[in-house]
Amino acid sequence: MMLPALPGEKGADVNPSNLKYHKEHDWARIEGDLAVFGITHYAQESLGDIVYIELPEAGAELTAGVSYAEVESVKAVSDVYAPLSGSVVEVNEDVIDAPELLNESPYEDGWLVKVKLSDLSEADELMSAEGYEEMLAEQEE
């Protein structure tokens, strides 16, 4: 009997297939003209224990490929890049109060912002989960 892989192990379904991925290890869950943004499992694992996050305020305009937030971990301070362009409509206050949510639940409780998208066609530039995993495999070589 083969046991399922644990999150983070090779072969695990770590990156949900319903998300789109940016090369800077960010994700977007697109729901009509809204999207939820966050960082990937790979990003949080690479950073280590996250101790602080700085997010934009509601109303801020984000541009695809441009930094919109900053994450501080015990290892480093890293920029977070917008996978798509739009206006922030909601900020996850829970993650500001408890940044460890980014480590514990990067795809659910650890989301960062909700954005009203300004150009839905930008989503065509993002990767599927399969494409993102292929990019990660190439980086490891």
Order of alpha helices (4+ residues) and beta strands (2+ residues): beta-beta-beta-alpha-beta-beta-beta-beta-beta-alpha-alpha-beta-alpha
